[in-house]
């Protein structure tokens, strides 16, 4: 197994002297990367420039050299879409490259799983892990079940159009069917969430929600929360609660992004007026009380430039809010759940998701 170390070239060492916050305090020879935070950077579509950034949450230092490239002597590929740790492996869905990368906890790739049906690429989107199986939503309208012992696709089940987010609750896999590719057609967006029985691996229920569902999260009591993006016009972004026992759906507010510590939903709501002026707020929804709390979880929103995606990481118990202008490398803002800004560090182009690896 390759060691987790990265050789810093001379120019990076010089840069470190001028940009203390962006580099380790090491003398510039070898930085040994132990457990910590890893950021999946989506990159630019069709540019094959997805990367992974390392951040040490104890020392509050980061290394923006691509972890994957350093360990595998090749690039990750086009449009990394999701990352998670399951068992002893790290799994990464790479949408444009149409594959699942399987890596050890040192980011050494041990398998690359292609996803093809009837000769056509299926384009993986989101990942979920349960009972030693990996589940992947595929943009052609299917969900795949992958055996994590031999890295083969065991089965696929058809769901709705252009499935996105996944969530596991009560022995079921919930799948948000966005229909995003039909946004400008007479068919329009999908408005369903498919419920897959994981033992039988078949769809047992199709739930109607607001149009264009994309994000799903499960909280401690088993409820599943869904964000539907609407039509970016007269139908707003809607946050809904799905009861996993009777499948009732209740609208509880508005949001475009969410993260959860299991009890509260930390939200971001981005809205535009008729002149395309953007307003961003950061509400909090208490899932135990069943109510939106007063105030916002970000204390100083003016400090955030171009907010993009949001993650909660349970080991550090911090929220990670990324920023992106889709052109330049982004930043990651680290927050306590009370809204206190801990630090900010640099990442790659379009930082998408944060995961803790140990």
PECOR-V585287 format. One record per backbone hydrogen bond with DSSP energy under -1.0 kcal/mol. CO is the residue of the C=O (numbers start at 1). NH is the residue of the N-H. If there is no record, write none. Layout:
CO_NH + CO_NH
//
This chain:
3_5 + 4_33 + 6_31 + 9_13 + 10_14 + 11_15 + 12_16 + 13_17 + 15_19 + 19_22 + 20_23 + 29_8 + 31_6 + 36_357 + 37_55 + 38_355 + 39_53 + 40_352 + 40_353 + 41_51 + 44_47 + 51_41 + 52_67 + 53_39 + 54_63 + 55_37 + 56_60 + 61_56 + 63_54 + 66_70 + 67_71 + 68_72 + 69_73 + 77_50 + 78_96 + 78_97 + 79_95 + 82_93 + 84_91 + 86_89 + 89_86 + 90_103 + 91_84 + 92_101 + 93_81 + 93_82 + 94_99 + 98_115 + 99_94 + 100_113 + 101_92 + 102_110 + 102_111 + 103_90 + 104_107 + 108_104 + 111_102 + 113_100 + 115_122 + 117_120 + 120_117 + 122_139 + 123_139 + 126_137 + 128_135 + 130_133 + 133_130 + 134_146 + 135_128 + 136_144 + 137_125 + 138_141 + 138_142 + 141_159 + 142_138 + 143_157 + 144_136 + 145_154 + 145_155 + 146_134 + 147_151 + 152_147 + 155_145 + 157_143 + 161_179 + 162_178 + 165_176 + 167_174 + 169_172 + 171_198 + 172_169 + 173_196 + 174_167 + 175_194 + 176_164 + 178_190 + 179_182 + 180_183 + 182_185 + 190_212 + 191_209 + 192_177 + 193_207 + 194_175 + 195_204 + 195_205 + 196_173 + 197_201 + 202_197 + 205_195 + 207_193 + 211_230 + 212_229 + 214_165 + 215_227 + 217_225 + 219_222 + 223_219 + 224_242 + 225_217 + 226_240 + 227_214 + 227_215 + 228_238 + 235_231 + 238_228 + 239_252 + 239_253 + 240_226 + 241_250 + 242_224 + 243_247 + 248_243 + 250_241 + 253_239 + 257_268 + 259_266 + 262_220 + 263_287 + 264_261 + 265_285 + 266_259 + 268_256 + 268_257 + 269_281 + 271_279 + 273_276 + 277_273 + 279_271 + 281_269 + 282_297 + 283_267 + 284_293 + 285_265 + 286_290 + 286_291 + 291_286 + 300_303 + 301_304 + 306_324 + 309_322 + 311_320 + 313_317 + 313_318 + 318_313 + 319_335 + 320_311 + 321_333 + 322_308 + 330_347 + 331_323 + 332_345 + 333_321 + 334_342 + 334_343 + 335_319 + 336_339 + 339_299 + 340_336 + 343_334 + 345_332 + 348_330 + 349_43 + 350_42 + 353_40 + 355_38 + 357_36
//
